[in-house]
């Protein structure tokens, strides 16, 4: 699939300062980044470097204090109103009293889709995340990995082109995480969504991404943007190849260089 030149997220000299009781805290400074349609972009850096903050700025959950950011050519607020993105949080955040299908239906209900359209979209997204047959189950009847897949289905239900994912697999064990990484790549390939993905894991970032954004400790800056030369088809054992290890080494060097700054 050929890459598009269409820009989905464009940040220019973006900065964000939080005012706190102890004085101002600079969360992001001078962030410049373009995310193209169909990209899978991972953000990696130490805790507190602004990875999640940047995702929240895209989603209009935080307001930048300097610079500009456009989402599909609009302000984040306009993009939010036009339902331009789906958001997957660190925890699955499913309502325990709602079945899986009812959890997935929630944004569709809010957006006023008909019952028949809701049913069609729920069936389609459950199939996309390999949860067909679990529609009537409650979240507590599913494993952690299955709950996160249901959360992804909910974010996909209204078919936004942009998927924002904030460490969705961080709390899962390595075997489940590997499996969900494989599943996510397949889903990305089938839907051609644009994905912005926050992670602390170097192997996860390298395995998933077409582009890896390395960030420094606070104040969060972009220290490196690595375009991945890996093929779109990626079996798990690609992680043993020299090409993969070379990218992982560059990410590690970028993180180490970022830490050399006094903050």
Secondary structure by P-SEA (a helix, b strand, c coil): ccccccccbbbccbbbbbbccccccccccbbbbbbccccbbbbbbcccccaaaaaaaaaccccccccccccccccaaaaaaacccccccccccccccccaaaaaaaaaaaacccaaaaaaaaaaaaaaaccccccccccccccaaaaaaaaaaaaacccccbbbbccccccccaaaaaaaaaaaaaaaaacbbbbbbbbccaaaaaacccbbbbbccccccccbbbbbcccccccccccccaaaaaaaaaaaaaaaaaacccc
